[in-house]
Amino acid sequence: MALNNFVKNIRNIMRNDAGINGDAQRIEQIAWMLFLKVYDEKENDWEFNEDDYVSFIPENCRWRNWAKDSGDGEALTADALLDFVNNTLFPTLKGLEVTPATPMRSAIVRTTFEDANQYMKDGVLLRQIINVIDQLDLGDYEESHAFGEIYESILKEMQSAGTAGEFYTPRALTDLMAEIIQPTIGEKMADFACGTGGFITSWLKALDKKVKTAEDKDEYAQSIYGIEKKQFPYMLCVTNMLLHDIDSPHVMHDNSLTRDVLNYTDEDKFDVVLMNPPYGGSEKNDIKQHFPSDLSSSETADLFMVLIMYRLKKNGRAAVILPDGFLFGTDNAKLAIKEKLLREFNLHTIIRLPGSIFSPYTSISTNILFFNNEEAEGVKQGFSTKETWFYRLDMPEGYKHFSKTKPMRSEHCQPIVDWWNDRHEIVDGDNNDEKSRCFTAQQLLEMDCNFDQCKFPKNEEEVLPPDELLRSYWQHREALDRKIDSTLGKIQELLGIKL
């Protein structure tokens, strides 16, 4: 079929259905049908390779037995199709019994449909969409590979589908981070808020270059671990994994923050963590109680940082996207987390990113923190970090900001790669604008863990939404107050004044 028209055809059909209200519902409607289509193709492979294969899905609910239209006029459609989907298919798949002994490739069917929704109200239009999806020949290698690219375009559309945009990180960034981390066969990576699986697929893409033998391929398939709290992105992620030939994806529909971090053992830890934690949200007290009191925070991104530190193996590597508020934040939890990074981990690099990378979902500026669970060579006593490099990625020439029509591309990340392999300080002598600079851990600690270095010059006023503006104001005010208090304290100490 003409894959380039796939999304367009489905969109045009759905526009006529009264049950679809907006892009978010449209994409969710497509998602569960795509999952069943892709899963059915996988079952073809499993039946061919395994003599004793038995489907976990009851026969009447398998895609091949209700969705296919042979053209003989017998295919379900109109009210009969709606009745089957609403009153048989969904209740059956939601009610599948899963036990600890259930294989992962089977259990994902139940977890995928646990909170899934069927929005369409016109059975004739639903039949038309099912026919478009069923025309995909995923058994053909070239078409299956091409559809992987189409699926990527569906995920990109989430950026403009309301709050669903929080689950999509630009592929240019996830690919960059995976390449810099340099995966090796035998390692296991984790993303504890994996969304649609962008970091996992970038990890697999980078790791695939290292696969040489059948044993390597087995290690490749077992190298990923993901957790996603929300049902919709979880469904998209599982489908994404099946399309990438991960037959039993270790992706859980769960909340990563609901377990006491002090209870994690070495078996719960990973060689690599790649992720973009949710930020801007807050957690309830029962979640905060799972963290040490000095590291406990109501800010979601802070808690994920603590979780990462407790689940990163010795000598493990991490690359994490965090908002500016983490860098200059001065509340007790943020300061304790940043000091822990300097003292117990090797926080070797912080990349400052342009503010419009996640547009239009948010204008909050973000950064990539790279750190290892190791001691750097030649560190001072009390520190695992010897020095931290800061590098600012400026907007590419000709761009004022990124947007949906002008998104960040892989070539825009090339300056990071060039600088990474040839680290040096970059300062504009005319206005003392620091684009890259190295600080020792002691220097950062003496600056009260202010990681807001090599910041972007303010050439023009940035207009933020009211909630972000207030949050930014209070965070900067707290940082300034703390800096003033620290300076006054040093002056007081020099003068020998006791109050």
SULPEPE-V342577 format. One record per residue. N is the residue number from 1. PSI is psi in radians with two decimals (999 if undefined). OMEGA is omega in degrees with one decimal (NA if undefined). Layout:
BEGIN
n=N psi=PSI omega=OMEGA
n=N psi=PSI omega=OMEGA
END
This chain:
BEGIN
n=1 psi=2.89 omega=179.2
n=2 psi=1.68 omega=-173.7
n=3 psi=-0.54 omega=-177.4
n=4 psi=-0.29 omega=178.4
n=5 psi=0.05 omega=-173.1
n=6 psi=-1.00 omega=-177.4
n=7 psi=-0.71 omega=-179.4
n=8 psi=-0.76 omega=-179.4
n=9 psi=-0.79 omega=-178.9
n=10 psi=-0.72 omega=179.2
n=11 psi=-0.77 omega=-178.2
n=12 psi=-0.65 omega=178.7
n=13 psi=-0.79 omega=-175.4
n=14 psi=-0.45 omega=-179.9
n=15 psi=-0.36 omega=-178.2
n=16 psi=0.01 omega=-178.4
n=17 psi=2.21 omega=-176.2
n=18 psi=-0.29 omega=-178.1
n=19 psi=-0.26 omega=-178.1
n=20 psi=2.09 omega=-177.8
n=21 psi=1.54 omega=176.0
n=22 psi=2.97 omega=-175.3
n=23 psi=-0.67 omega=-176.3
n=24 psi=-0.79 omega=179.0
n=25 psi=-0.65 omega=179.1
n=26 psi=-0.81 omega=-178.4
n=27 psi=-0.66 omega=178.2
n=28 psi=-0.65 omega=178.1
n=29 psi=-0.77 omega=178.0
n=30 psi=-0.64 omega=-170.3
n=31 psi=-0.83 omega=-176.0
n=32 psi=-0.55 omega=177.1
n=33 psi=-0.71 omega=177.2
n=34 psi=-0.70 omega=178.9
n=35 psi=-0.84 omega=-178.2
n=36 psi=-0.63 omega=177.3
n=37 psi=-0.83 omega=-179.8
n=38 psi=-0.72 omega=-179.8
n=39 psi=-0.66 omega=178.8
n=40 psi=-0.69 omega=176.7
n=41 psi=-0.69 omega=177.6
n=42 psi=-0.67 omega=179.4
n=43 psi=-0.55 omega=174.2
n=44 psi=-0.75 omega=179.3
n=45 psi=-0.78 omega=-177.4
n=46 psi=-0.66 omega=178.2
n=47 psi=-0.63 omega=179.8
n=48 psi=-0.66 omega=-174.5
n=49 psi=-0.31 omega=-175.4
n=50 psi=2.07 omega=-177.3
n=51 psi=-0.54 omega=-173.5
n=52 psi=0.39 omega=-176.8
n=53 psi=2.31 omega=175.3
n=54 psi=2.24 omega=-178.0
n=55 psi=2.45 omega=176.0
n=56 psi=-0.38 omega=-179.8
n=57 psi=2.26 omega=175.8
n=58 psi=2.55 omega=-172.0
n=59 psi=-0.72 omega=-175.7
n=60 psi=-0.25 omega=-178.7
n=61 psi=0.02 omega=175.8
n=62 psi=2.45 omega=-176.2
n=63 psi=-0.76 omega=-174.9
n=64 psi=-0.37 omega=-173.6
n=65 psi=-0.16 omega=177.9
n=66 psi=-0.43 omega=-173.5
n=67 psi=-0.52 omega=-174.7
n=68 psi=2.49 omega=179.5
n=69 psi=1.89 omega=-177.4
n=70 psi=-0.08 omega=177.8
n=71 psi=0.16 omega=-178.4
n=72 psi=0.10 omega=178.5
n=73 psi=0.06 omega=-177.2
n=74 psi=-0.13 omega=-176.6
n=75 psi=2.50 omega=177.1
n=76 psi=2.40 omega=176.8
n=77 psi=3.05 omega=177.2
n=78 psi=-2.40 omega=-173.8
n=79 psi=-0.58 omega=-179.8
n=80 psi=-0.70 omega=178.8
n=81 psi=-0.80 omega=178.2
n=82 psi=-0.75 omega=179.9
n=83 psi=-0.74 omega=-179.9
n=84 psi=-0.84 omega=-178.0
n=85 psi=-0.81 omega=-175.3
n=86 psi=-0.64 omega=-169.9
n=87 psi=-0.16 omega=177.4
n=88 psi=-1.01 omega=-174.9
n=89 psi=-1.00 omega=-176.1
n=90 psi=-0.85 omega=177.5
n=91 psi=-0.66 omega=-179.1
n=92 psi=-0.85 omega=-176.9
n=93 psi=-0.61 omega=176.7
n=94 psi=-0.47 omega=-175.8
n=95 psi=0.12 omega=178.7
n=96 psi=2.36 omega=-177.7
n=97 psi=2.15 omega=178.7
n=98 psi=2.25 omega=178.0
n=99 psi=2.97 omega=176.8
n=100 psi=-0.38 omega=-179.3
n=101 psi=-0.13 omega=-179.2
n=102 psi=2.21 omega=178.6
n=103 psi=2.59 omega=-177.9
n=104 psi=-0.69 omega=-176.8
n=105 psi=-0.37 omega=175.5
n=106 psi=-0.76 omega=-176.5
n=107 psi=-0.51 omega=-177.2
n=108 psi=-0.37 omega=178.5
n=109 psi=-0.83 omega=-180.0
n=110 psi=-0.84 omega=-176.8
n=111 psi=-0.52 omega=178.2
n=112 psi=-0.59 omega=-175.3
n=113 psi=-0.03 omega=-176.3
n=114 psi=-0.86 omega=-177.5
n=115 psi=0.38 omega=179.7
n=116 psi=2.77 omega=-176.9
n=117 psi=2.57 omega=174.4
n=118 psi=1.94 omega=-172.2
n=119 psi=-0.43 omega=-169.4
n=120 psi=2.54 omega=-177.6
n=121 psi=-0.16 omega=-178.8
n=122 psi=1.92 omega=-176.7
n=123 psi=-0.50 omega=178.1
n=124 psi=-0.76 omega=178.0
n=125 psi=-0.65 omega=177.3
n=126 psi=-0.74 omega=177.0
n=127 psi=-0.70 omega=179.8
n=128 psi=-0.74 omega=-179.3
n=129 psi=-0.73 omega=178.1
n=130 psi=-0.70 omega=179.4
n=131 psi=-0.68 omega=177.8
n=132 psi=-0.79 omega=-178.9
n=133 psi=-0.69 omega=-176.2
n=134 psi=-0.33 omega=177.7
n=135 psi=-0.28 omega=177.2
n=136 psi=2.22 omega=177.6
n=137 psi=1.40 omega=-176.3
n=138 psi=-0.11 omega=174.2
n=139 psi=-0.28 omega=176.7
n=140 psi=2.17 omega=-172.7
n=141 psi=-0.82 omega=-176.1
n=142 psi=-0.76 omega=-179.8
n=143 psi=-0.64 omega=178.0
n=144 psi=-0.75 omega=178.9
n=145 psi=-0.73 omega=179.4
n=146 psi=-0.65 omega=179.6
n=147 psi=-0.49 omega=174.4
n=148 psi=-0.64 omega=177.5
n=149 psi=-0.67 omega=177.4
n=150 psi=-0.72 omega=179.3
n=151 psi=-0.65 omega=176.3
n=152 psi=-0.66 omega=179.4
n=153 psi=-0.56 omega=176.4
n=154 psi=-0.74 omega=178.8
n=155 psi=-0.66 omega=178.3
n=156 psi=-0.59 omega=-179.6
n=157 psi=-0.34 omega=179.6
n=158 psi=-0.40 omega=179.7
n=159 psi=-0.47 omega=-179.2
n=160 psi=0.24 omega=-178.5
n=161 psi=1.07 omega=176.9
n=162 psi=-2.49 omega=-176.4
n=163 psi=-0.17 omega=178.5
n=164 psi=-0.32 omega=-177.7
n=165 psi=-0.33 omega=-178.7
n=166 psi=-0.24 omega=-175.0
n=167 psi=-0.02 omega=-175.0
n=168 psi=2.08 omega=174.0
n=169 psi=2.30 omega=-177.7
n=170 psi=2.32 omega=-176.1
n=171 psi=-0.53 omega=177.7
n=172 psi=-0.67 omega=-179.2
n=173 psi=-0.80 omega=-178.4
n=174 psi=-0.69 omega=177.4
n=175 psi=-0.75 omega=179.0
n=176 psi=-0.86 omega=-176.5
n=177 psi=-0.70 omega=178.5
n=178 psi=-0.70 omega=179.6
n=179 psi=-0.72 omega=-179.7
n=180 psi=-0.63 omega=179.8
n=181 psi=-0.47 omega=177.9
n=182 psi=1.32 omega=179.5
n=183 psi=2.62 omega=173.4
n=184 psi=2.65 omega=179.8
n=185 psi=2.34 omega=179.7
n=186 psi=-0.27 omega=178.2
n=187 psi=2.73 omega=175.3
n=188 psi=2.32 omega=179.1
n=189 psi=2.75 omega=179.1
n=190 psi=2.59 omega=169.6
n=191 psi=1.96 omega=-172.0
n=192 psi=0.05 omega=172.0
n=193 psi=1.21 omega=-159.9
n=194 psi=-0.15 omega=178.6
n=195 psi=-2.25 omega=-178.5
n=196 psi=0.04 omega=175.3
n=197 psi=0.39 omega=-177.8
n=198 psi=-0.80 omega=179.8
n=199 psi=-0.63 omega=179.9
n=200 psi=-0.77 omega=-179.6
n=201 psi=-0.60 omega=176.6
n=202 psi=-0.66 omega=175.5
n=203 psi=-0.82 omega=-179.4
n=204 psi=-0.66 omega=178.7
n=205 psi=-0.77 omega=179.8
n=206 psi=-0.65 omega=-178.0
n=207 psi=-0.54 omega=-177.3
n=208 psi=-0.50 omega=179.6
n=209 psi=-0.32 omega=-177.4
n=210 psi=-0.14 omega=-176.2
n=211 psi=2.13 omega=-178.7
n=212 psi=-0.51 omega=-173.8
n=213 psi=3.00 omega=177.0
n=214 psi=-0.63 omega=177.4
n=215 psi=-0.68 omega=176.6
n=216 psi=-0.70 omega=-178.7
n=217 psi=-0.68 omega=177.8
n=218 psi=-0.76 omega=178.4
n=219 psi=-0.68 omega=178.3
n=220 psi=-0.81 omega=-176.8
n=221 psi=-0.42 omega=-178.3
n=222 psi=0.17 omega=-168.9
n=223 psi=-0.04 omega=-172.5
n=224 psi=2.64 omega=176.6
n=225 psi=2.23 omega=-179.6
n=226 psi=2.65 omega=172.7
n=227 psi=2.34 omega=176.5
n=228 psi=2.24 omega=-175.5
n=229 psi=-0.65 omega=-172.5
n=230 psi=2.46 omega=-171.4
n=231 psi=-0.81 omega=-174.2
n=232 psi=-0.95 omega=177.7
n=233 psi=-0.53 omega=176.3
n=234 psi=-0.80 omega=178.9
n=235 psi=-0.78 omega=179.0
n=236 psi=-0.65 omega=-179.1
n=237 psi=-0.81 omega=-179.6
n=238 psi=-0.76 omega=177.7
n=239 psi=-0.71 omega=177.9
n=240 psi=-0.74 omega=-179.9
n=241 psi=-0.75 omega=178.4
n=242 psi=-0.69 omega=177.9
n=243 psi=-0.42 omega=177.7
n=244 psi=0.38 omega=175.8
n=245 psi=0.50 omega=170.6
n=246 psi=1.68 omega=-172.0
n=247 psi=-0.56 omega=-179.8
n=248 psi=1.25 omega=-174.6
n=249 psi=2.22 omega=176.8
n=250 psi=1.25 omega=178.9
n=251 psi=2.15 omega=-174.6
n=252 psi=2.52 omega=172.6
n=253 psi=1.66 omega=-170.7
n=254 psi=3.05 omega=176.1
n=255 psi=2.07 omega=-175.9
n=256 psi=-0.30 omega=-170.7
n=257 psi=0.12 omega=-172.8
n=258 psi=0.25 omega=178.1
n=259 psi=2.49 omega=-180.0
n=260 psi=2.10 omega=-175.2
n=261 psi=-0.42 omega=-179.6
n=262 psi=-0.23 omega=-178.3
n=263 psi=-0.08 omega=179.7
n=264 psi=2.36 omega=177.7
n=265 psi=3.12 omega=179.2
n=266 psi=-0.52 omega=179.9
n=267 psi=-0.31 omega=-179.7
n=268 psi=0.12 omega=-173.7
n=269 psi=2.82 omega=-172.8
n=270 psi=2.70 omega=179.5
n=271 psi=-0.60 omega=-174.9
n=272 psi=2.45 omega=170.2
n=273 psi=2.19 omega=175.5
n=274 psi=2.13 omega=-179.5
n=275 psi=2.85 omega=173.6
n=276 psi=1.57 omega=-174.7
n=277 psi=2.65 omega=172.4
n=278 psi=2.41 omega=177.5
n=279 psi=2.80 omega=-176.9
n=280 psi=-0.26 omega=178.8
n=281 psi=3.03 omega=178.5
n=282 psi=2.67 omega=-177.8
n=283 psi=2.67 omega=-180.0
n=284 psi=2.91 omega=-176.7
n=285 psi=-0.60 omega=-178.4
n=286 psi=-0.47 omega=174.6
n=287 psi=-0.77 omega=-178.2
n=288 psi=-0.45 omega=-178.2
n=289 psi=-0.19 omega=178.5
n=290 psi=0.05 omega=-175.7
n=291 psi=2.63 omega=176.1
n=292 psi=2.51 omega=-172.1
n=293 psi=-0.65 omega=-177.8
n=294 psi=-0.31 omega=-178.7
n=295 psi=-0.01 omega=-176.2
n=296 psi=2.32 omega=-176.0
n=297 psi=2.71 omega=174.2
n=298 psi=-0.21 omega=-179.8
n=299 psi=2.15 omega=-175.1
n=300 psi=-0.78 omega=-177.5
n=301 psi=-0.65 omega=178.4
n=302 psi=-0.78 omega=-178.2
n=303 psi=-0.67 omega=177.6
n=304 psi=-0.62 omega=176.3
n=305 psi=-0.74 omega=177.8
n=306 psi=-0.78 omega=178.3
n=307 psi=-0.78 omega=179.8
n=308 psi=-0.76 omega=-178.0
n=309 psi=-0.58 omega=-179.9
n=310 psi=-0.24 omega=-177.8
n=311 psi=0.23 omega=176.7
n=312 psi=2.17 omega=-178.6
n=313 psi=2.78 omega=171.2
n=314 psi=2.28 omega=-175.3
n=315 psi=0.17 omega=176.6
n=316 psi=2.88 omega=-176.1
n=317 psi=2.53 omega=180.0
n=318 psi=2.54 omega=171.9
n=319 psi=2.07 omega=-170.6
n=320 psi=2.34 omega=175.7
n=321 psi=2.22 omega=-179.2
n=322 psi=2.64 omega=179.9
n=323 psi=2.84 omega=178.9
n=324 psi=-0.59 omega=-177.5
n=325 psi=-0.51 omega=177.2
n=326 psi=-0.63 omega=-175.6
n=327 psi=-0.77 omega=-176.8
n=328 psi=0.02 omega=-178.8
n=329 psi=2.48 omega=-175.9
n=330 psi=0.18 omega=175.5
n=331 psi=2.81 omega=-171.3
n=332 psi=-0.72 omega=-178.2
n=333 psi=-0.81 omega=-179.8
n=334 psi=-0.75 omega=179.9
n=335 psi=-0.72 omega=179.8
n=336 psi=-0.69 omega=179.1
n=337 psi=-0.76 omega=-179.0
n=338 psi=-0.67 omega=177.6
n=339 psi=-0.66 omega=177.4
n=340 psi=-0.68 omega=177.3
n=341 psi=-0.74 omega=-178.2
n=342 psi=-0.67 omega=-173.7
n=343 psi=-0.57 omega=-173.3
n=344 psi=-0.18 omega=179.3
n=345 psi=2.85 omega=176.7
n=346 psi=1.58 omega=177.8
n=347 psi=1.60 omega=-168.8
n=348 psi=-0.38 omega=-175.5
n=349 psi=2.42 omega=171.5
n=350 psi=2.12 omega=179.3
n=351 psi=2.11 omega=176.6
n=352 psi=2.24 omega=-176.0
n=353 psi=2.61 omega=176.8
n=354 psi=2.62 omega=-172.4
n=355 psi=-0.30 omega=-173.0
n=356 psi=0.21 omega=-176.4
n=357 psi=-0.64 omega=-177.3
n=358 psi=0.27 omega=176.6
n=359 psi=2.46 omega=8.7
n=360 psi=0.10 omega=-175.8
n=361 psi=-0.77 omega=179.3
n=362 psi=2.66 omega=176.4
n=363 psi=0.09 omega=-180.0
n=364 psi=2.30 omega=178.4
n=365 psi=2.53 omega=-175.4
n=366 psi=3.01 omega=-175.8
n=367 psi=2.72 omega=173.4
n=368 psi=2.15 omega=175.4
n=369 psi=2.18 omega=175.6
n=370 psi=2.15 omega=178.0
n=371 psi=2.70 omega=-178.9
n=372 psi=2.65 omega=175.6
n=373 psi=1.28 omega=-175.0
n=374 psi=2.95 omega=172.0
n=375 psi=2.26 omega=174.8
n=376 psi=2.71 omega=179.0
n=377 psi=2.41 omega=175.0
n=378 psi=0.46 omega=-178.8
n=379 psi=2.69 omega=175.5
n=380 psi=2.68 omega=-179.4
n=381 psi=2.37 omega=-179.8
n=382 psi=-0.04 omega=179.7
n=383 psi=2.55 omega=167.0
n=384 psi=-0.42 omega=175.6
n=385 psi=2.27 omega=173.8
n=386 psi=-0.87 omega=-178.9
n=387 psi=2.65 omega=178.8
n=388 psi=2.16 omega=177.4
n=389 psi=2.41 omega=173.7
n=390 psi=2.40 omega=177.0
n=391 psi=2.32 omega=-179.8
n=392 psi=2.14 omega=175.6
n=393 psi=1.90 omega=179.9
n=394 psi=2.84 omega=176.8
n=395 psi=2.48 omega=178.1
n=396 psi=2.71 omega=-178.7
n=397 psi=2.34 omega=179.8
n=398 psi=-0.08 omega=179.4
n=399 psi=2.28 omega=171.3
n=400 psi=-0.63 omega=175.6
n=401 psi=2.79 omega=175.3
n=402 psi=2.75 omega=-179.9
n=403 psi=-3.13 omega=179.0
n=404 psi=-0.65 omega=-179.3
n=405 psi=-0.33 omega=177.0
n=406 psi=1.23 omega=-176.4
n=407 psi=2.93 omega=175.1
n=408 psi=2.32 omega=178.3
n=409 psi=2.91 omega=-174.4
n=410 psi=-0.59 omega=-179.3
n=411 psi=-0.39 omega=177.7
n=412 psi=-0.31 omega=178.9
n=413 psi=-0.13 omega=-175.4
n=414 psi=-0.66 omega=176.5
n=415 psi=-0.59 omega=177.1
n=416 psi=-0.80 omega=-178.8
n=417 psi=-0.78 omega=-179.8
n=418 psi=-0.79 omega=-179.8
n=419 psi=-0.67 omega=-178.9
n=420 psi=-0.70 omega=-177.7
n=421 psi=-0.11 omega=179.3
n=422 psi=1.25 omega=-172.5
n=423 psi=2.25 omega=176.7
n=424 psi=2.68 omega=179.6
n=425 psi=2.47 omega=-178.5
n=426 psi=2.03 omega=-178.9
n=427 psi=2.28 omega=174.3
n=428 psi=1.92 omega=-174.9
n=429 psi=-0.49 omega=-176.7
n=430 psi=-0.74 omega=-178.1
n=431 psi=0.24 omega=178.2
n=432 psi=0.63 omega=179.0
n=433 psi=1.98 omega=-177.8
n=434 psi=2.03 omega=177.4
n=435 psi=-0.50 omega=177.4
n=436 psi=2.37 omega=-179.9
n=437 psi=2.64 omega=179.2
n=438 psi=2.31 omega=176.7
n=439 psi=2.50 omega=172.0
n=440 psi=2.80 omega=177.8
n=441 psi=-0.65 omega=-179.9
n=442 psi=-0.71 omega=178.2
n=443 psi=-0.77 omega=-179.7
n=444 psi=-0.67 omega=178.5
n=445 psi=-0.69 omega=179.2
n=446 psi=-0.38 omega=175.4
n=447 psi=0.36 omega=-179.3
n=448 psi=0.71 omega=177.0
n=449 psi=0.69 omega=174.6
n=450 psi=1.79 omega=-179.0
n=451 psi=0.17 omega=-177.3
n=452 psi=1.15 omega=-176.6
n=453 psi=2.75 omega=-178.6
n=454 psi=0.78 omega=-177.5
n=455 psi=2.91 omega=-179.2
n=456 psi=2.38 omega=176.3
n=457 psi=2.48 omega=-179.1
n=458 psi=1.59 omega=-179.8
n=459 psi=-0.41 omega=-179.5
n=460 psi=2.78 omega=-178.0
n=461 psi=2.33 omega=178.0
n=462 psi=2.13 omega=-178.6
n=463 psi=2.01 omega=-178.6
n=464 psi=2.76 omega=171.3
n=465 psi=2.66 omega=-175.1
n=466 psi=-0.75 omega=-177.8
n=467 psi=-0.70 omega=178.6
n=468 psi=-0.64 omega=179.7
n=469 psi=-0.79 omega=179.5
n=470 psi=-0.74 omega=179.9
n=471 psi=-0.77 omega=179.4
n=472 psi=-0.71 omega=-179.5
n=473 psi=-0.87 omega=-177.0
n=474 psi=-0.65 omega=178.9
n=475 psi=-0.76 omega=178.4
n=476 psi=-0.63 omega=179.0
n=477 psi=-0.76 omega=178.0
n=478 psi=-0.71 omega=179.8
n=479 psi=-0.73 omega=-180.0
n=480 psi=-0.76 omega=178.6
n=481 psi=-0.73 omega=-179.4
n=482 psi=-0.68 omega=178.9
n=483 psi=-0.71 omega=177.6
n=484 psi=-0.79 omega=179.6
n=485 psi=-0.70 omega=-179.8
n=486 psi=-0.76 omega=-180.0
n=487 psi=-0.77 omega=178.4
n=488 psi=-0.64 omega=178.5
n=489 psi=-0.71 omega=179.3
n=490 psi=-0.70 omega=177.8
n=491 psi=-0.74 omega=178.6
n=492 psi=-0.70 omega=179.5
n=493 psi=-0.71 omega=-179.9
n=494 psi=-0.65 omega=-178.8
n=495 psi=-0.10 omega=179.1
n=496 psi=0.47 omega=-178.2
n=497 psi=2.28 omega=175.8
n=498 psi=2.23 omega=-179.5
n=499 psi=999 omega=NA
END
